[in-house]
Amino acid sequence: MSGPSLKQWINELGLQQVDDPGIDKPVYRKPFDGRIALSAELEKLISISLREARDKRKLPRSKLAPLLGLSEQVYGRYENKVSRLTVGRLIHLCEVLDATPEEIIAPAAPHLWGATETKAVLLLATIEKLRTFDEEILQDVFSLLSRIDEACSDSGDGAAKSASSCTTAVNGEQEAD
């Protein structure tokens, strides 16, 4: 089974072809609020996020770099968008800074958290709040979300009933047969 064609995949995801000067060939990206960030802009925003995360923790480069096994000059290249981060280095930075991936990546790519700015902000705030809960509360939240999901997917008789089922599930009411 081959799956969707490339054109179907592009359309389904809402991707648009972009000629990015930082990349030799045309690439496909997802617009957010009507615009597409090119690779240089993404690198700039991630470097700003790194600097802000480090500054927020009042940790100078001279102390952070050795924790990463780097010289201060090499680490400075990440904050000055001279060098690109690998995923492994990003994970290591999150560990050492006690930062979340959202803190570093979301300012550069909010569309990964929602199709609109409002949805992205709400989802990121929800994730931040969820991180403060203990395991027992997280299990309760997960159970609630599972019940809401079941109520929404079980309704199947059209949008109105689906919206009604989802609303009653959220409010904790029992739906009458």
Residue pairs with C-beta under 8 A, 6 or more apart in sequence:
3 9
4 12
9 15
10 28
13 30
14 30
14 31
15 28
15 29
15 30
16 28
16 29
16 30
16 31
16 36
17 26
17 27
17 28
18 26
18 27
18 28
18 29
18 36
18 38
19 26
20 27
20 29
20 38
20 39
21 38
21 40
22 38
22 39
22 40
22 43
23 39
29 36
29 37
30 36
30 111
31 111
32 109
32 110
32 111
32 115
32 117
33 116
33 117
37 45
37 108
37 109
40 81
41 108
42 108
42 109
43 81
43 84
44 81
45 107
45 108
46 81
46 85
46 104
46 105
46 107
46 108
47 78
47 79
47 80
47 81
48 107
49 103
49 104
49 105
49 107
49 108
50 78
50 79
50 85
50 93
50 104
51 79
53 93
53 97
53 99
53 103
53 104
54 60
54 61
54 64
54 79
54 97
57 97
57 98
59 97
61 72
61 75
61 76
61 79
62 72
64 75
64 96
64 97
65 71
65 72
65 74
65 75
65 76
67 96
68 75
68 89
68 92
68 93
68 96
74 83
77 83
78 85
78 89
85 93
90 101
90 104
90 105
91 101
93 99
93 104
94 100
94 101
94 103
94 104
100 127
100 128
100 131
102 113
102 124
102 127
102 128
105 112
106 112
106 113
106 120
106 124
110 117
110 120
110 121
110 124
111 120
113 119
113 120
113 123
113 124
113 127
114 120
114 121
114 122
114 123
130 138
130 141
133 141
147 169
148 166
148 169
148 170
150 169
151 165
151 166
151 168
151 169
151 175
152 162
152 165
152 166
152 169
154 165
155 161
155 162
155 164
155 165
155 166
156 162
164 175
165 175
168 174
168 175
